[in-house]
């Protein structure tokens, strides 16, 4: 019902907010010492760079990166990080959330990460892949067989 309507970065921000609320109001246990929590911010920066690099590959291929309109993609992008993951931008969002969980330091934040993956798989990746299969046919099916969805 909400498939391809909510942009994936909005899902990430929603899940980050849920993680913060749970950490703030229902922390299970602090598993990351405060001195190590800043590593989470470094992970977030690396994830942003991964997302930017992946986004640039779309522009270099002269096609749209708009996840809400996969039917407008004019070329299959399979270089760069797309050789290792069919969804490196979504992987970047997951890495950002992982960095956020480390920064928060509470165990409860880590329980949210699988829910984010499940949500993106259902709401974004599966519908997107159906469109790409129709549009690119065997070329996309071959790519799907060679490269994993996440990592």
C-alpha positions as CSV (number, residue, x, y, z in Angstrom):
1,X,0.0,0.0,0.0
2,X,2.8,2.5,0.7
3,X,5.2,0.8,-1.7
4,X,7.4,3.3,-3.6
5,X,5.6,6.2,-2.0
6,X,7.9,7.1,1.0
7,X,11.5,7.8,0.0
8,X,14.0,5.5,1.6
9,X,15.9,8.3,3.4
10,X,12.6,9.2,5.2
11,X,12.3,5.6,6.4
12,X,15.9,5.9,7.7
13,X,15.1,9.1,9.6
14,X,11.9,7.5,11.0
15,X,13.9,4.5,12.2
16,X,16.6,6.7,13.6
17,X,14.0,8.6,15.5
18,X,12.5,5.4,16.9
19,X,16.0,4.3,17.9
20,X,16.5,7.6,19.8
21,X,13.1,7.4,21.5
22,X,13.7,3.8,22.6
23,X,17.2,4.7,23.8
24,X,16.0,7.7,25.6
25,X,12.9,6.3,27.2
26,X,13.5,2.5,27.3
27,X,17.2,1.8,27.3
28,X,17.8,-1.9,27.8
29,X,21.5,-1.8,28.6
30,X,24.4,0.3,27.5
31,X,26.6,-2.1,25.5
32,X,28.9,0.5,23.9
33,X,31.1,2.4,26.3
34,X,30.8,6.2,25.9
35,X,34.4,6.5,24.8
36,X,33.6,4.2,21.8
37,X,30.3,5.8,20.8
38,X,32.0,8.5,18.6
39,X,33.0,5.7,16.2
40,X,29.4,5.6,15.3
41,X,29.7,9.1,13.8
42,X,32.7,8.0,11.7
43,X,30.6,5.1,10.4
44,X,27.8,7.6,9.5
45,X,30.3,9.8,7.6
46,X,31.6,6.7,5.7
47,X,28.0,5.7,4.8
48,X,27.2,9.2,3.5
49,X,30.3,8.9,1.3
50,X,29.1,5.5,0.0
51,X,25.7,7.0,-0.8
52,X,27.1,10.0,-2.6
53,X,29.5,7.8,-4.7
54,X,26.5,5.5,-5.6
55,X,24.4,8.5,-6.5
56,X,27.2,10.0,-8.7
57,X,27.3,6.7,-10.6
58,X,23.6,7.3,-11.6
59,X,24.4,10.8,-12.9
60,X,27.5,9.6,-14.8
61,X,25.2,7.0,-16.5
62,X,22.8,9.8,-17.3
63,X,19.9,8.1,-15.6
64,X,17.6,9.0,-12.7
65,X,18.4,7.9,-9.2
66,X,14.8,8.5,-8.1
67,X,13.7,5.5,-6.1
68,X,10.1,6.5,-6.3
69,X,10.0,6.2,-10.1
70,X,12.1,3.2,-11.1
71,X,10.3,3.1,-14.4
72,X,12.2,6.3,-15.4
73,X,15.6,4.6,-15.2
74,X,17.1,4.6,-18.7
75,X,20.2,2.5,-17.9
76,X,21.1,-0.3,-15.6
77,X,23.9,0.9,-13.3
78,X,26.2,-2.1,-12.4
79,X,29.6,-0.4,-11.8
80,X,31.3,0.8,-8.7
81,X,29.6,-0.4,-5.5
82,X,26.8,-1.9,-7.7
83,X,29.2,-4.7,-8.5
84,X,28.9,-5.8,-4.9
85,X,25.4,-4.8,-3.9
86,X,22.3,-4.1,-6.0
87,X,21.3,-1.5,-3.4
88,X,24.4,0.3,-2.1
89,X,22.4,3.4,-1.3
90,X,20.1,1.4,0.9
91,X,23.1,-0.3,2.4
92,X,24.5,3.1,3.1
93,X,21.3,4.0,5.0
94,X,21.6,0.8,7.0
95,X,25.2,1.6,7.8
96,X,24.1,5.1,8.9
97,X,21.6,3.5,11.2
98,X,24.2,1.1,12.5
99,X,26.5,4.1,13.2
100,X,23.6,5.8,15.0
101,X,23.0,2.7,17.1
102,X,26.7,2.7,18.1
103,X,26.5,6.4,18.9
104,X,23.5,5.9,21.1
105,X,25.3,2.9,22.7
106,X,22.1,1.1,23.9
107,X,21.3,-2.5,23.0
108,X,17.8,-1.6,22.0
109,X,18.9,0.4,18.9
110,X,20.4,-2.7,17.4
111,X,17.0,-4.5,17.5
112,X,15.6,-1.9,15.1
113,X,18.2,-2.6,12.3
114,X,16.6,-5.8,11.1
115,X,13.2,-4.1,11.0
116,X,14.6,-1.4,8.8
117,X,16.0,-4.1,6.4
118,X,12.6,-5.9,6.3
119,X,10.7,-2.6,5.7
120,X,13.0,-1.6,2.8
121,X,12.8,-5.1,1.3
122,X,9.0,-5.0,1.3
123,X,8.3,-1.3,0.7
124,X,11.1,-0.4,-1.7
125,X,13.4,-3.2,-3.0
126,X,10.8,-5.8,-4.2
127,X,8.6,-3.3,-6.0
128,X,11.6,-1.6,-7.5
129,X,13.0,-4.9,-8.7
130,X,9.7,-5.9,-10.3
131,X,9.8,-2.7,-12.4
132,X,13.5,-3.2,-13.3
133,X,12.8,-6.9,-14.3
134,X,10.1,-5.7,-16.7
135,X,12.2,-2.9,-18.1
136,X,15.5,-4.6,-18.5
137,X,14.5,-8.3,-18.8
138,X,17.2,-10.9,-18.9
139,X,20.0,-8.3,-18.3
140,X,18.5,-7.5,-14.9
141,X,17.8,-11.1,-14.1
142,X,21.5,-12.0,-14.9
143,X,22.6,-9.0,-12.7
144,X,20.3,-10.2,-9.9
145,X,21.8,-13.6,-10.0
146,X,25.4,-12.3,-9.9
147,X,25.0,-9.6,-7.2
148,X,23.3,-9.8,-3.9
149,X,20.6,-7.4,-2.8
150,X,22.4,-6.0,0.2
151,X,26.0,-7.4,0.5
